[in-house]
Amino acid sequence: MEHNVSLISTLAAGFGLALILGFIAERLKLPALVGYLLAGIAIGPATPGFVADVGIAAQLSEIGVMLLMFGVGLHFSLKDLMAVKRIALPGAVVQMAAATALGMGLAMWWGWPAGQALVFGLTLSCASTVVLLKALESRGTLESMNGRIAVGWLVVEDLATVLILVLLPPLASVLGGNAAPGASADVPLWRTIAETLAQMAAFVVLMLVVGRRVLPWMLWQVARTGSRELFTLMVIAVAIGIAYGASELFHVSFALGAFFAGTVMRESEYSHRAAQESLPLRDSFSVLFFVSVGMLFDPMTLVDQPLHLLGVVAIVMLGKAIAAAALVIVFRYPLNTAMTVSASLAQIGEFSFILAGLGLQLGLLPKAGMNLVLAAALISIALNPVMFAMIAPLQRWVLARSAFARKLEERDDPYAELPQSTDRQFLEGQVVLVGYGRVGRRIADALTERGIPFVVADESRETVEALRKRGLAAVSGDASEPMVLIQAHIANAAMLVVAVPDSMKARQMADTARQLNPGIEIVLRTHGEEESALLRKEQLGTVFYGEEELAKGMSRHVLQRFNADLPEGLSPVAAPAH
């Protein structure tokens, strides 16, 4: 009996070949995703041998994008996005305009019509959030200030691209393409734009007003059943269901629908568990995403149009990177932040493929343009880890050889030092608190309640600005740099509290503090047991390890409940109120 097993054969070939080639890539010190892309090329229609179902692979990859963007939302709240809006919003818009202009100019130099050149330039302007997330997560920098800026920048790009995807069909005839199916020439352009903005606004309001109350409540109800299967099913159903509903009801992309679903679910106390439960599926479907991208690629593009491809890759990896770095420096951020953001944007991905496909359908992009976009995506994605690896050595090289770069690093920042009007109590005998995240904020609240003066040092200028508006003493910058601690008056401080879990930077901060203030007391925070043991062995200060402190607190509560003697290290505390 014959069966239609295209789904099974696509999954078997995609996963199997991706595993083999991904393993080989890792052994060759290349990112595994290079192997995934090569697996897609091998089972694609442009190469001989077995050909997987391109349509099914594309739909599976859409699920991967949904789950990955859902994971982004779980880790990146609206508050985080608003914290970097000052640089992410104008930066993304200006950088997209610059990349579009470069791509459009190159295409018109080839002789393409203006409409086709514009769409081609737009496909080169939007980077892949999927690729960025994998790069940041692999380096442990997703939660850093640089990581939040990069992700916020790409979220703004995604929002802008969604608007472009909605507006392109009604504008197709104006740009010299085919009118979209079902499009009416009687509908004015202003009405189309107004309807698009209204739909997007309605979805965002619905998610932020209703979703942030309903989804955490639903997650809590399912968690109360104690069923792990139901909890996982709830997480996946929310991610995919909201993404699909957003697309059908509000014409918002699957990716952004899933992103906002994750954002509102983050309000739940079970958000960490939701992220863990969805991780295996996210990883599996992200593999299929890269495989499906490889299936669309025609390797003959490398032979037929090498110079064209070289120009496109130069725009994606150099033009966008330079434009982004220049914008970040203009906004007075450090060189390291500029290089991180530029490396993040030096690639194109899923939205480029969607935009190119729509352009092809509307007659606004030739088939050659589609192949060039796919080839540039493959090359830029494969080389993106190299761009990240070059950040540290390139920064050292630039600072060693460029007086201008050193000047940029040393230039005045209005938030890099305390105001002259700062009260003396914050300059002598104070606590220097490094990091104003979830842990740092609670420490600051405790100090404030008891009237203990402190100075906050945080990498986020927006955070520092908000603290100063509240009348708190704060300086911006990376506290592993001696000048930041100097500006926080570490030489006269009573205590240094490092509330960020970066052991390497914590060592640098401790060394600086000891040199400037040998008698200072130092308190450090770590995430790992091994890091905690090493820091204690080095006797840098008092070290707090999260799980250890949680165990101590629970043990203390249990022993007090039974009126048992507390062992050394568990000081008595007041019993909790009932």
N, C-alpha and C positions, 0 to 999 in steps of 0.2 A: 504494500500500500504506500502510495506517495504522500508525503506530508510537506507542507510549506514550512521549512525550518530556517528561514532566512534570519530570524532573530537569534536563534540558538547558534547558527554558524557564524554570525557576525560577532556575537559575544565570545564564542570559543576562540575564533581566529584573532580577534582584537586583544583579548586578555592574554592569550597564550603567547602571541608574538611580542606583545608589549612587555611581558615578563622577561622573555629571553633577551630582547634587545635593550631593555632597560637595565638588566643585570650587567650586560656587556658594557653599556655606557658607564655605569657606576665603577666597574673594574678599570675602565680607561680614564677615571677621574673626570668624567663628563656628567652633567646632570641627567638623571634618569629620563626626564621628559624628552631629551633628544632621541632616546630609544623609542619612546612612545610615538613621536612624530615619524620616525623611520618605519615603525610598524604600520602606521596608517598608509604611508606611501607604498609599502610592499603589498598591502591588500586592497589598494585603490584601483580604479579603472585605468589609470595611466601606465600601469606596470603589468607585465605578463604574469600568468598564473592565476591563483584564486582571487576572485573579486568579491568583496563583501558588499552588503546592501548599504549604499550610501545614504539613502533616505532614513533607514532605521538607525544607522550610526549617528546621523545628525540629530534625531530626536533624543537618543540616549545622551548625547553630549549636552543637549539643552537641559536635561535633568541634572547633569553634572554641574552646569553653571548655576542652576537654581540652588542646589544644595550648598555649593561653595559660597554664593552670595548670602545665603541664609546664615552660614557660619560667620561671615563678615559682620552681619548685623548683630549676631550674638556677642561679638567682641568689640563692636564699634557703635556706641550709642550716638543719638542725636546731639547730646551734650558734647561728645568728643568732636563731632563735625563742626559744631558751632564754635568750639575752642580754637579751631584752625581756619575759620571762615575768612579771616582777614587776609590770609595768604592763599588759601585753597581756591576761593571763588575768583578773584581777579587773575590769579596765576593760571588757573585752568583755562579761563576764557581767552586770555592773551596768548598763551602757548598754543591752544588749538587754532587760533587765527593765524599765528606765525607758521605752523606746520601746514595748514591748508594753503596759505599763500605760496609756500615753497613747492608743495606738490602740484598746485595749479600752474605755477610758472613753468615747472619742468614739463608737464603734460602739454601745455600750449607751445612750448619750444619744439616738442615732437610733432606739432601740427594738429593736435586734437581740438575739437570745438570747445568753446568756453564752458558750456554746461557739463560736458564730460570731464573736462579738466577740474572743474569745481568739485564734482562728486569724488573724483580720484584723490584730490587733496584732502577732502574730508575723511576718507578712509584711512589716511595716514596720520590723522591728528589724534586719534583716540587709542590709548594704550589698553592693555589687557589687565583687568583687576585680578583675574585668575592667576596669571603669571606673577604679578606683583606679590600676591598673598603667599604663594609658594616660596618666593625668594625671601620675603621678610620672615616667614615662619621658620624656614630652614636656618636663618641666621639669628633667630631669637630676638628680632628687633620690631616685631609687629606692634608691641605695646609701648615702644619708645616714642619720644616726641617726633623724631624723624619719620618713624613708621606711620604715626597718626597723620602727619602732614601729607605724606605720599598717598595714603589710602583716601584721605579726605579730598585730595586733589583729583584722584581718579573717580571718586564718587560724583564729584561735580562734572567731570568729563562724561560720565555715563548719563547723568541727567540731561546734559546738553545734547548728547547723541540721540537719546530717546526723542527729544523735541525735533531733531533733524529728521529722524525716521518717520515721524508723524507728518511733518510738513513737506517732505520730499514728493510724495505722490501728487498732491494738488499743484505743486510747482513744476511737475515734470514737463508739461507742455510748454511752459514759459522758458524752461532751460533747454528746449530742443529735443525732448524725449517723447515717449508715448504716454498718453493720458492713462491714469490709473484705472483699472476696471471698476465700473460703477461710479466713477467720479463725475460730478455734474459741473458743467461750465458756468452754471448760473450762481453757484455759491461763491461769494467774494472771499478774497484771501484773508481779510481781517476777521471774518467770521470763523474761518478754519482755525486761525491762530487762537482766537478767543475760546473756542470750544476745546482745543487741545489743552490750553492752560487751565481751564475750568475742570477738565477731567483729571488732570494730574493733581490739582489742588484738592479736589474732592477725595481722591484716594488717600493722599497724605493726611488730610484732616481726619478721615475715617479711621485710619490706622493709629494715629496719635491720640485721638480722643476716645474712640471706642475700643480699638484693638489693644491698647496698653492696659485697659481694665479687664477686658474679657479674656484675652489669651493667657495671662498669668493665672487667672482664676481657673480656667479650664485645665491648665497644666497641673495646678494644685489638686484639683479633683481627681484627675487621672493618677497622680502620684500617690494619693491616699489609698488607692486599690492595692498597692504593693506589687502590681504586675509590671515587670520590666518590658514585656512584649507590648502591652498597651501604651506604656510611656514612649517607647521608641516609635510606635505607630502614630501616636499623637504628634510627635515632633516632625516626622516625615510628612504626615497629612497636612499639617499647618504650613510647612515650607512649600510643598508643591501645590496644595490647594489654594493658598492665598496668591501664589505666583500666577496660577492659571486664572483665578477669578479676577485678579488685577488686569490681566491681559484682555479677558473677555468683556469685562464690565467698564473698565476705565481706559483701555487701550494703552496700558503701561506695560513695559517689557517684562518678560518672565524674571529676568535677573533683578530688576529693581523691586518687583513685587516681593520676591523672596528676601531681598535685602531688608525691606521695611518690616517683613514678618519677623525676621530675626531681631531687628531693633526693638520692637515692642515686646517680644518675648524675653528680652534681656532684663526687663523690669521684674521678672519672676526670680525668686530665690533658687529656682531649679535651673537657671540658665546655664550654669557650668555643666550640670549633668546632661542637659539637652545637647550641648556642644559635643560632649563625649559620646553620647549615644548615636549622633548623626555622623561622627567622624569616619567610621569604616565605609559607609555609603558615599560620603563626600569624596574620599580618596579613590574609591573604585570608579565612580562616574567621572571624576576629573581625568583619569587615565583615558576613558573613552572620548572625552572632549579632545584631547590632543591627538588621539588616533584618528578621529573624524576629520580634524584639520589636515592631517597628513594625506588622507584619502582624496582630498580636493585638489591636491597639488599635482601639476604636470611637470615632471623633471626636465622636459625638453625646453622649458623656459630658460633654464640655466645656459643652454646651448644657443638657443635662437636669439635671445635678447640680453646678452651679458652686460652691455653698457647701460641699457635702460635699467636693469636690475641693480647695478652698482649705484646709479643715481638715486633710486628709490631707497635702498638700504642706507645710503649716506644721509638722506633726509630723516629717516626714522631713527637712526642710531647716533647721528652727529647733530643734525639740525635741531631736532626736538630737545636733545640733551643740552646743547649749548643755550638754546632759548630758555629752557626751564631753569638752568643754573643762573643765568643772568637775572631772571625775574626774582629768584629767591634772594640773590645778593642785593638787588635793588630794595627788597623789603627788609634788608638789614639783618638777615639770618646768617649763621656761621657758614664757613666754606664746606664743612662736613655735611650740613643739611642740604646745601645746594647740590653737592655731588650725589647724595642719596636720592634726592628727588629726580635729578637728571638721569641717573641710572634706572630708576623706576619707570620712567617714561620712554626709555630708549627701546621700545618694542611696540608691536601692535598685535591685536588678538581678536577675541570673539565679536566685539561690536564692529570691528573693521570688516569681518566676514559677513555679518548681517547687512551692513550698509552696502558693501560691494555687491552682495546678492540682490538687494533691492534695486541698486543702480543698473545691474544687468537686466533685470526684469523690466525696468522702465525705459530701457534703451539709452540710459545715461552713463553707461560704462561698457566699453568693448570687452570682449572675452580676453584680449591680451591684458587689459587692465586688471581683470580679476586674477589672472595668473601671476601678474607682478605683485599684487597685494598678498597673495598666498605665499609666494616665494620670499618676499620681504618679511612676512610674519614668521615663517619657518627659520630663516636666518637670524632674525633679531631675537626670537624666543630662545634659540639654541645658544646665542652668544650673550644673552642677558646676565647669566650668572658670572660671566667674565667681567662684565661692566661693574657688577657689585664688588667682585674681588679686587678690582683696580682702584677702588675708592681710597683705601688707606695709603697704599704706596704712591698713588698720584697726588694725594693731598700733601704728603711729605715732600715729594719732588717739587711741587709748585711752591710751597712755602719756603723751601730751601733756595730756590732760584729766582723768585719773583718778589721784589720789594713791594710792588703794588698789592699782591696777595697778602703779604704780611700786614700791610697797612689796613686792608679790609678786615683782617682778623682782629686788629687792635683798635679799630675806630670806635668812637664813642657810641654807646647805646643808652638811650634815656632810662632804660630799666636795668642796666648792668651795674649800677651803683646806687646806694641809698641816697635819698635826697638830703640836702644840707640841713633841712629842718627836722630830721629824724631825732626823736627824743633820746637823751643820753642813756636811758635804761636799756635801750636796744643795742647799745654800743659797748657795754661793759657787763660782764657777768651773765650774759644772755645765753639762750640755747640757739644754736644754729641747726635748723631743721632742713635737711636736704630731701626734696621730693614732697609734692603736695597731692599725691594720689589718694587711693582709698585708705592706706595706712597712715600716711603723713597728715591727712585731713583730720583723722581721729586724734592723733597726737596733738595737733594744733588746737583742736577744740578743748582737750583736757588741760593744756597749758593756759589757754585763754580763761577758762572757768576758774582757775586757781591764781590768776594774776601773775603768771610767770612770763617774763618777757622773752620773745624769741624772734629770730629772723629766718624767713623761708628762702631757700635757694632752689629754683626750679627752672627747667629748660624752656618751659612755655612762657613766652612773653605775655600772652593773653591771660594766663593764670596769674602772673605777677601783677599785671595791670589791675585785674579784678581784686586781688588782695589789697593793693594800695588804695583802691577806692573805698575799701572797708576800713581803712586806717591801720592796716597791718604792715609791718616792715618786711620787704621782700626784694630780692634781686634775681635777675634772669641770667641764665647761662648754665653750662655744664660744670658742675661743682668739682669734677675731677681736674679741671683747669685751676691752678693755684689762684689766679686773679679773681675768680668768682668767690672763693672762700675769703680772700683778702677783703673784698668789697663787703662781705657779710661780717667783717670785723672778727674773724676767727681768732686773731691774736689775743683778744681780751675776753673771749667767750668762756663760759663755764663748762659747756658741754657741746659736743657735735653728735647729732642724731641722724644717721643715714637711713632713710625710710624707703630707699630704692633697692631692689634685690639684685644688684649688679656687683658681684664680688671683686671683679677686676677694678672697676672704678672706685669701689669702697676702699680698696687698698691705697689707691692714689690719694683719695681724700684724707685717709688716716695719716698717711705719710706727710702730706702738706700740713695738716693740723698739728702734728707732733713737732714739725720743724718750727712752726710759727708760735706754738703754744705748748711747750713740753708737758705742762701739768694738766692739760685739758682732758676731760673724761669723754670717751668715745663709745657710742652705742650703734651697733650695726645690725642690719636685717639680712637674712639669707632665705633662699627657697629650698636649697638642697642640704641633706644631712652631711655629705662629704665636704661641701663648702663651709658649713658651720664648723666642722671639726678642724679644717685647715686654718680658718680664721682664728679659732680659739688657740690653736697650737702656736700661731704667730703672735698671740697676745696683743692684738691690735686694739682690743677693747671688749666690752660686754656684747656678746653675740646672741641674737634671738632668732630661733628657727621656728617657723610657723607651726608645723605639726607637733613639735616638741612642746611649745607653749600651750597649744590646744590640749595636749595630753595632760600637762601639768594642771591646767585649769579644771579639766573634768575630774582628774584624780582628787584634787583639793575638794571639789564639791562633794564627791562620793564619800571621802573620808570624814568630812565635817558632818555629813548626814548621819553617819554612824558613830559620831563622837570619838573617832579614832585619833591617835596621835599622828601629827603631820611629820613626815620625814624631812630631813634637811633639804632645803631648796623649795619647799612648798610652804610659804609663809601664810598664816591664817588671814582670811578675808571675811568680811561681813556676809552672812548667809543671805541668799537672794530672797526677795519678798515674794510671798505667795498670795 
